[in-house]
Amino acid sequence: MGYVRIKAKISNIETGNAKEVELIVDTGAIYTIIKRKMLEELGIKPIGKRKFKLANGNVIEREVGLCRIDIQDLFTHSIVVFGEENDVEVLGVTTLEELGLQVDPVSGELKPMELYLL
């Protein structure tokens, strides 16, 4: 299966300023990554920093913020990583779960997940 690509609308929670972006769905990434330039254009401000381990073992630090993310007919407010110029923009598993979506490995599309309340 190749990459799963989706269109999402990224919005500033306070102002409603929004832009559409294409993201690669990455179930191995905890958080969604959006280029810093776009987040700044929308007026989204960092709320802190987090450390992340890369596939090669290196540890980096990136700023994080909050935004609204709309996919299909669903939306959530989610943590996003301020991606640098060479970072790939991805939809991470936290945002997927907040939306109640999962990747269908057969079709390569997003579909609703079965949600449990224990």
Secondary structure, 3 states (H helix, E strand, C coil): CCCCEEEEEEECCCCCCEEEEEEEEECCCCCEEEEHHHHHHCCCCEEEEEEEECCCCCEEEEEEEEEEEEECCEEEEEEEEEECCCCCCEEEHHHHHHHCEEECCCCCCEEECCCCCC
